[in-house]
């Protein structure tokens, strides 16, 4: 198999080949990651685990914002979150709500300002939900009745942990994270296991959170982006972008999307090159055999229509771009196991 053949296959099917260029939209943290207005921050993060290494500089989560961490599976999203909370070594000048992370985690009044739903928390199988609720109330003094009701905790009180379904367990974990109305909520895949009803409930809780409340969460679904202000895009063991969600969406997927099915590989390659030269195009890629996907501004659809008859297109689909397109581009890519 020739090197030229392998190169052509990589060029055609590389999932991010058209989106690996430097971003025009610069990441937006200030030079000082601990400038006023930071809910979470670190001057530097360098974490190594086996063959995987995560490295980033001047990481900052804006105070009062909902920030979603997005990226491919295994890219370091949980590593980033755990390091920012001081659970992993490798962070330099890490701060939580403007308090050094190590001191924050040892100080009970500080901990009451934080709510966390993490994947690795385990309760004894025999422990009843009512006991978890009582323990939470003893630790945090208060529990918001609206959160308790929204998550349907009353119907779970008599259940031992071993009897909870995955979705019910997630509701309990979210209750523990949110019921005391923390200043900062850190959520690791908060929608995992939830049915559509309770996913909507959690979105409403985040949307109607108390003024000034900050949220940092790992995000995997389009619906979750509805309440997100900022994105931290993790890829290749680092942070590729941090800042306004809409600014990144405008650069990567624009306003419009077109999917074109070509007759063969040669047509797909030629079409890709031609589309990339159109004004207003933000990115072009071959997403499957002979299928070309292109994103751009409001001029994309009329421009695509003009060239369809000349390129041997078998099928064309036009649609507005969506937050799901942005999430898909951010979550596909190289993976570190």
Secondary structure as UniProt FT lines:
FT   HELIX           3..13
FT   TURN            15..19
FT   TURN            33..34
FT   TURN            36..37
FT   STRAND          38..49
FT   TURN            50..51
FT   STRAND          52..62
FT   TURN            63..64
FT   STRAND          66..70
FT   TURN            73..74
FT   HELIX           77..84
FT   TURN            85..86
FT   STRAND          91..92
FT   STRAND          95..96
FT   TURN            97..98
FT   STRAND          99..100
FT   HELIX           101..104
FT   TURN            105..106
FT   HELIX           108..111
FT   TURN            112..113
FT   STRAND          114..117
FT   TURN            119..120
FT   TURN            125..126
FT   HELIX           129..140
FT   HELIX           145..150
FT   TURN            151..152
FT   HELIX           154..156
FT   TURN            157..158
FT   HELIX           161..163
FT   HELIX           166..178
FT   TURN            179..180
FT   STRAND          184..188
FT   TURN            190..193
FT   HELIX           196..207
FT   TURN            211..212
FT   STRAND          214..218
FT   HELIX           222..227
FT   STRAND          230..235
FT   TURN            236..237
FT   STRAND          238..244
FT   HELIX           245..252
FT   STRAND          256..262
FT   HELIX           265..276
FT   TURN            279..280
FT   STRAND          281..288
FT   TURN            289..290
FT   STRAND          291..296
FT   TURN            298..299
FT   HELIX           300..308
FT   TURN            309..312
FT   STRAND          313..320
FT   HELIX           323..331
//
